Structure formats: structure tokens, C-alpha cells
Amino acid sequence: MDIKPLRYFVTLAETRHFGKAAERLHLSQPPLSRQLAALEADLGVRLLERSPRSVTLTAAGERFYIDARAILASLDQATHNARSAASGETGTLALGFTMCAAYSVVPGYARAIRTTLPDVSLRLREVISNDLGERVLTSQIDAAIMFPGFDDSRLTARTLLREPLCVALSNRHPRARARQIKIAALAGEPFVMAAAEVAPTLHATIVDHCRLQGGFTPEVRFEVQLQQTVLSLVDEGMGVALVPASMRKANLSGVAFVTLADAPMTEQMLVWSSANRNPCLARFLDIVDARLAAPPGAAVENAVEHAVQGVAIKHPRKAPPRTTARGTAPSSR
């Protein structure tokens, strides 16, 4: 059935007058009358009692009015839902990340998504570092926040954060109260760090810094997968570690975090597949652009909301082109 006669009928039922209904619908009365007569013929029932001055509904008309209003409301809602899904205002976004990202960039972006896109279901997945790149490529997640090192031409990347390494020590360590430590002072100390196959870039950064700046090769007592395990072993006095500065937020009572002199920098990268057509991913990338473009100290959430709304109105995009992963060495570790 053509949906247009339903709208005509509902309007007439609400006004109870052909002239007023025609005016509201921007029609002349004869076409309106013909459309409603055709509707009655299609249904095989009389919906209206007509008189020269007014219109009343039959019992069938009263029932049909209730159902027609519900049908039109459902159609309007379906239209709204489809347009919202196409623009990324509703749907699901799956974001994977490492523990370091959980203490640095993830909370701010999760809050921005919840504020700007409240109807998007955000699924956060804390994943072992070396699994993140493959999960993006196999569409298990839409994007990942990770260390550099997972190099694949099918991935695109943005740098979200650069931060220095710091020294993690047991609070019983003689240097736990120091304001700053030079890497050479840790020569001979047992180290705890992520395994090379788990976090190759981070592992290499630590080893190279010890060799080039400290003049020694670190004695690695424990190689683990998770930064939380690194800190737990440090807490037990099993060794020292170099970790991203954001890990200070782990706030373990038995671990002291001390500034590392001339510390090397680490990066947190956002990585996604350019083949991903999830509209929610496109909207999330708009949020990332707005946050990275906001000047220091600016009201970031307002900037994000205005920028994303502007993009949504002008050109909801499908898959935003960005720097390729091969050029920026995105990451999983």
C-alpha cells in the first residue's frame, strides 16, 4: 500500500474537515477526496461519514486512525534510525588498546565518544599487544591504540601521544626517593620488561637506551606480556623497569616512579584499516582530529562536539584517508 494515503487520512481524522486537511497537506480538496475514496475501496470498508460541513469517523475509521498513526510513527522512527546509522550517530564501535593506553589516552577518547555520540555503543577491549594489529585486519575490532611496530600496508595510523619513559622501582630500592635517575646508574640491576616478540618497538627502545646512553646491555631477569605484570614484579623487588610515564597512574603502593634523565620517547598510535566502512569509525576519527587540533588548554570537549557536528552536517564520510601504516610504523605492542 502507498503510504501517502495514510498520511492524508490521519490528517483528515485530526482536522475533521476536508478544507483544513487539504490546506495542511498543501493539496486542493478534489485530489484529497479521491485519494481517501481510493483508500476506502482498497480496504473494502467505509472509514468516513461525510457531510457538507464536517467529517466523522466510522467505527472502522476510529480503529484505522489508531493503527495508521502507529504505522507512520514507526516509519518515521525507522527513517531516523537508518539515517543515524548511516551517519555514524548510532551503531557500535569496537576499540582495542594496551594497558598503557588505558592509563593515557583511552579515558579521554571514551568520554569524548560518550559526550558527542551518546547513541553509539562503545566496546572497549584491552588486548595483549601483539594481537591488536591482526584483530584490526580481521575486523574483530574497528581500531586499536598501540605502540609502533606492527607494519602492514593495509593499516592507517595517527600518533595520539608521545611520552617519555620513566624508571619503576620497588619503593624499598635505595634510589626510590631520587628526583631523577641517569640510565647508567641502573647498570647491573636486573630488569623486567615486555618480551621482544610482544612489544618489539618498546623492547628495542629500552635496550638501545641502555646501550647507547648507559654503556651496558640490560640484564633481563623477567620477560612478560603485560605492563601490569612488569609493575607487579617490580613491586615484589624482582627488578627495575623502564615504562611509559603514563603508567604512574597505576598508583601501586609498592612501586616508585622516578624521572629518567634524557629519557627516550614512546608513542601511542591509533591504527585502523582503510577498508573499514563502519560509519561510527568515521565519526570517531573526526573526534580524534578535533582533539589533536585543539590548542593546549582549550575546552577540548566543546571543540570536539562542534567539529564533529560540523562534519556530520556537511559531509558524513565513509572511510577517511590518513597516513599509511607503513610510513608511520603503527603498532600493536
C-alpha positions as CSV (number, residue, x, y, z in Angstrom):
1,M,0.0,0.0,0.0
2,D,1.2,3.5,-0.8
3,I,2.0,5.2,2.5
4,K,0.8,8.6,1.3
5,P,-2.9,7.9,1.7
6,L,-2.3,7.0,5.3
7,R,-0.9,10.5,6.0
8,Y,-3.9,12.0,4.2
9,F,-6.3,10.0,6.3
10,V,-4.6,10.8,9.6
11,T,-4.5,14.5,8.8
12,L,-8.2,14.5,7.9
13,A,-9.0,12.5,11.1
14,E,-7.2,15.1,13.1
15,T,-8.9,18.1,11.5
16,R,-12.3,16.5,10.7
17,H,-12.6,18.9,7.8
18,F,-11.6,18.4,4.1
19,G,-10.7,22.1,3.6
20,K,-8.4,22.3,6.7
21,A,-6.8,18.9,5.9
22,A,-6.1,20.0,2.3
23,E,-4.6,23.2,3.4
24,R,-2.3,21.4,5.9
25,L,-1.3,18.9,3.2
26,H,-0.8,21.6,0.6
27,L,-3.4,20.0,-1.7
28,S,-6.6,21.0,-3.3
29,Q,-9.8,19.3,-1.9
30,P,-10.7,17.1,-5.0
31,P,-7.4,15.1,-5.1
32,L,-7.6,14.6,-1.4
33,S,-11.2,13.4,-1.6
34,R,-10.2,11.0,-4.5
35,Q,-7.2,9.6,-2.5
36,L,-9.3,8.8,0.5
37,A,-12.1,7.3,-1.5
38,A,-9.5,5.0,-3.2
39,L,-8.2,4.1,0.3
40,E,-11.6,3.0,1.4
41,A,-12.0,1.0,-1.8
42,D,-8.7,-0.7,-1.2
43,L,-9.6,-1.6,2.4
44,G,-13.2,-2.6,1.5
45,V,-14.6,-0.7,4.4
46,R,-16.1,2.8,5.0
47,L,-13.8,5.0,7.1
48,L,-15.6,8.3,6.9
49,E,-19.1,9.7,7.2
50,R,-19.2,12.8,5.0
51,S,-21.5,15.8,5.4
52,P,-21.4,19.3,3.8
53,R,-19.8,20.9,6.8
54,S,-17.8,18.2,8.6
55,V,-16.4,14.7,8.6
56,T,-16.8,12.0,11.2
57,L,-15.1,8.6,11.5
58,T,-16.9,5.4,11.4
59,A,-16.0,2.7,14.0
60,A,-13.7,1.2,11.4
61,G,-12.2,4.7,10.8
62,E,-11.5,5.2,14.5
63,R,-9.6,1.9,14.7
64,F,-7.8,2.5,11.4
65,Y,-6.8,6.0,12.7
66,I,-5.1,4.5,15.7
67,D,-3.2,1.9,13.7
68,A,-2.3,4.4,10.9
69,R,-0.8,6.8,13.4
70,A,1.3,3.9,14.8
71,I,2.5,2.9,11.3
72,L,3.5,6.4,10.4
73,A,5.3,6.8,13.7
74,S,7.2,3.6,13.2
75,L,8.1,4.6,9.7
76,D,9.4,8.0,10.8
77,Q,11.4,6.3,13.5
78,A,12.8,3.7,11.1
79,T,13.8,6.6,8.7
80,H,15.5,8.4,11.5
81,N,17.3,5.3,12.7
82,A,18.6,4.5,9.2
83,R,19.9,8.0,8.7
84,S,21.5,8.0,12.1
85,A,23.2,4.7,11.4
86,A,24.4,5.9,8.0
87,S,26.0,9.0,9.6
88,G,27.5,7.1,12.5
89,E,25.3,8.6,15.1
90,T,24.1,5.2,16.2
91,G,25.8,1.8,15.9
92,T,28.7,0.1,17.5
93,L,32.4,1.0,17.7
94,A,34.9,-1.6,18.9
95,L,38.2,-0.2,20.2
96,G,41.2,-2.3,21.3
97,F,44.0,-1.0,23.4
98,T,47.0,-1.8,25.5
99,M,47.2,-1.3,29.3
100,C,49.5,1.7,28.7
101,A,46.8,3.3,26.6
102,A,44.2,2.6,29.4
103,Y,46.3,4.9,31.6
104,S,46.9,7.6,29.0
105,V,44.6,8.3,26.0
106,V,41.7,5.8,26.3
107,P,39.7,7.6,29.1
108,G,39.7,10.9,27.3
109,Y,38.5,9.4,24.0
110,A,35.9,7.2,25.6
111,R,34.5,10.3,27.4
112,A,34.5,12.3,24.1
113,I,32.6,9.5,22.3
114,R,30.1,9.2,25.1
115,T,29.5,13.0,25.1
116,T,29.4,13.5,21.3
117,L,27.9,10.3,20.2
118,P,25.7,9.1,23.1
119,D,23.8,6.6,21.0
120,V,26.9,4.8,19.8
121,S,27.7,1.6,21.7
122,L,31.4,1.7,22.6
123,R,33.0,-1.7,23.1
124,L,36.4,-1.4,24.8
125,R,38.8,-4.4,24.5
126,E,42.1,-4.5,26.5
127,V,44.2,-6.8,24.4
128,I,47.7,-8.3,24.6
129,S,49.8,-6.0,22.5
130,N,50.9,-8.4,19.7
131,D,47.3,-9.3,18.9
132,L,46.0,-5.8,18.2
133,G,47.1,-5.4,14.6
134,E,45.7,-8.7,13.5
135,R,42.4,-8.0,15.2
136,V,42.1,-4.8,13.2
137,L,42.9,-6.6,10.0
138,T,40.3,-9.3,10.6
139,S,37.6,-6.8,11.7
140,Q,37.4,-8.1,15.2
141,I,37.8,-4.5,16.3
142,D,37.4,-1.3,14.4
143,A,40.6,0.4,15.6
144,A,43.5,-0.1,18.1
145,I,45.6,2.1,20.3
146,M,49.0,0.6,20.4
147,F,52.8,1.0,20.3
148,P,54.5,1.4,16.9
149,G,55.8,-1.8,15.4
150,F,53.0,-3.6,13.5
151,D,53.9,-2.7,9.9
152,D,51.2,-3.5,7.3
153,S,50.3,-1.5,4.2
154,R,46.6,-2.2,4.8
155,L,46.7,-0.2,8.0
156,T,46.5,3.5,8.5
157,A,47.8,5.3,11.6
158,R,47.8,8.5,13.7
159,T,50.1,9.4,16.6
160,L,47.9,10.2,19.6
161,L,50.5,10.6,22.3
162,R,54.3,10.9,22.7
163,E,55.6,10.5,26.2
164,P,58.9,9.7,27.9
165,L,59.9,6.5,29.7
166,C,60.4,6.7,33.4
167,V,62.0,4.3,35.9
168,A,59.8,2.0,38.0
169,L,61.5,0.8,41.2
170,S,60.4,-1.0,44.3
171,N,59.8,1.6,47.0
172,R,62.4,-0.3,49.0
173,H,65.0,0.3,46.4
174,P,67.8,2.7,47.5
175,R,67.1,5.1,44.6
176,A,63.3,5.1,45.1
177,R,63.3,8.6,46.6
178,A,65.6,10.1,43.9
179,R,64.2,13.0,41.9
180,Q,65.9,11.8,38.7
181,I,68.0,8.8,37.6
182,K,70.5,8.5,34.8
183,I,70.3,5.3,32.9
184,A,74.0,4.5,33.7
185,A,73.1,4.2,37.4
186,L,70.9,1.1,36.6
187,A,73.9,-0.9,35.2
188,G,74.0,-4.2,36.9
189,E,70.3,-4.0,38.0
190,P,68.0,-6.9,37.0
191,F,65.4,-5.6,34.5
192,V,61.8,-6.6,34.0
193,M,60.4,-5.8,30.6
194,A,57.9,-6.8,27.9
195,A,59.2,-9.6,25.6
196,A,60.6,-8.6,22.2
197,E,58.0,-10.7,20.4
198,V,55.2,-8.9,22.4
199,A,56.4,-5.3,22.2
200,P,59.3,-5.1,19.7
201,T,59.5,-1.3,19.5
202,L,59.3,-0.7,23.3
203,H,61.7,-3.5,24.0
204,A,64.2,-2.2,21.4
205,T,63.9,1.4,22.7
206,I,64.8,0.3,26.3
207,V,67.7,-1.9,25.2
208,D,69.1,0.7,22.8
209,H,68.9,3.4,25.5
210,C,70.8,1.3,28.0
211,R,73.5,0.5,25.4
212,L,73.8,4.0,23.8
213,Q,73.3,6.2,26.9
214,G,74.3,3.9,29.7
215,G,77.0,1.9,28.2
216,F,75.6,-1.5,29.2
217,T,73.3,-4.2,28.0
218,P,70.4,-4.7,30.5
219,E,70.3,-8.0,32.4
220,V,66.7,-9.1,31.7
221,R,65.5,-11.2,34.6
222,F,61.9,-11.5,33.5
223,E,60.2,-11.0,30.1
224,V,56.4,-10.7,30.3
225,Q,53.5,-9.8,28.2
226,L,51.6,-7.2,30.2
227,Q,52.8,-3.9,31.7
228,Q,50.7,-4.7,34.8
229,T,52.9,-7.8,35.3
230,V,56.0,-5.7,34.9
231,L,54.9,-3.5,37.7
232,S,53.8,-6.4,39.9
233,L,57.3,-7.9,39.7
234,V,58.9,-4.5,40.4
235,D,56.5,-4.2,43.4
236,E,57.9,-7.5,44.7
237,G,61.5,-6.3,44.3
238,M,62.3,-8.6,41.5
239,G,63.9,-6.0,39.3
240,V,63.7,-2.5,37.9
241,A,61.8,-1.4,34.7
242,L,61.5,1.4,32.2
243,V,57.9,2.1,31.5
244,P,55.8,4.8,29.7
245,A,55.3,7.8,32.1
246,S,51.5,7.3,32.0
247,M,52.0,4.1,34.0
248,R,52.5,6.3,37.0
249,K,48.7,6.4,37.1
250,A,48.7,2.7,38.1
251,N,49.4,4.1,41.5
252,L,50.8,0.8,43.1
253,S,51.7,1.4,46.7
254,G,54.9,-0.6,46.5
255,V,56.2,1.0,43.3
256,A,58.1,4.3,43.0
257,F,58.2,6.1,39.6
258,V,61.2,8.2,39.1
259,T,62.0,10.6,36.2
260,L,64.6,9.2,33.8
261,A,67.2,11.7,32.7
262,D,67.4,12.2,28.9
263,A,64.5,9.7,28.5
264,P,63.6,8.3,25.1
265,M,60.1,8.9,23.9
266,T,57.4,6.3,23.2
267,E,54.3,6.7,21.1
268,Q,50.7,5.6,21.3
269,M,49.3,5.1,17.8
270,L,45.7,4.9,16.6
271,V,45.6,2.2,13.9
272,W,42.7,1.2,11.7
273,S,42.0,-0.4,8.3
274,S,41.2,1.9,5.4
275,A,38.8,-0.8,4.2
276,N,36.6,-0.4,7.3
277,R,33.3,1.2,6.3
278,N,31.8,1.4,9.7
279,P,30.3,5.0,9.9
280,C,31.0,5.0,13.6
281,L,34.7,4.7,12.9
282,A,34.5,7.7,10.6
283,R,32.8,9.8,13.3
284,F,35.4,8.6,15.9
285,L,38.2,9.7,13.5
286,D,36.5,13.1,13.4
287,I,36.7,13.2,17.2
288,V,40.4,12.3,17.0
289,D,41.1,15.1,14.5
290,A,39.3,17.6,16.7
291,R,41.2,16.6,19.9
292,L,44.6,16.6,18.2
293,A,43.8,20.0,16.5
294,A,42.6,21.7,19.8
295,P,45.3,24.1,21.2
296,P,46.7,23.3,24.7
297,G,44.3,24.3,27.4
298,A,41.3,24.7,25.1
299,A,37.9,23.3,26.0
300,V,38.6,20.1,24.2
301,E,35.1,18.5,24.6
302,N,33.4,21.6,23.1
303,A,35.8,21.7,20.2
304,V,35.2,18.0,19.6
305,E,31.4,18.4,19.6
306,H,31.4,21.4,17.3
307,A,33.8,19.9,14.9
308,V,32.0,16.6,14.7
309,Q,28.6,18.2,14.3
310,G,30.0,20.4,11.5
311,V,31.4,17.3,9.7
312,A,28.1,15.4,10.2
313,I,26.1,18.3,8.7
314,K,28.4,18.9,5.7
315,H,29.7,15.6,4.7
316,P,29.3,12.4,6.7
317,R,32.3,10.4,5.4
318,K,32.7,6.7,4.7
319,A,36.4,5.9,5.2
320,P,38.8,8.8,6.0
321,P,42.1,8.6,4.3
322,R,45.1,9.1,6.6
323,T,48.8,8.4,6.7
324,T,49.6,4.8,5.8
325,A,50.7,2.5,8.5
326,R,53.9,1.6,6.6
327,G,55.1,5.2,6.7
328,T,54.4,5.8,10.3
329,A,55.1,2.3,11.7
330,P,51.8,1.8,13.6
331,S,51.7,-0.6,16.3
332,S,50.5,-3.4,18.2
333,R,52.9,-3.7,21.0
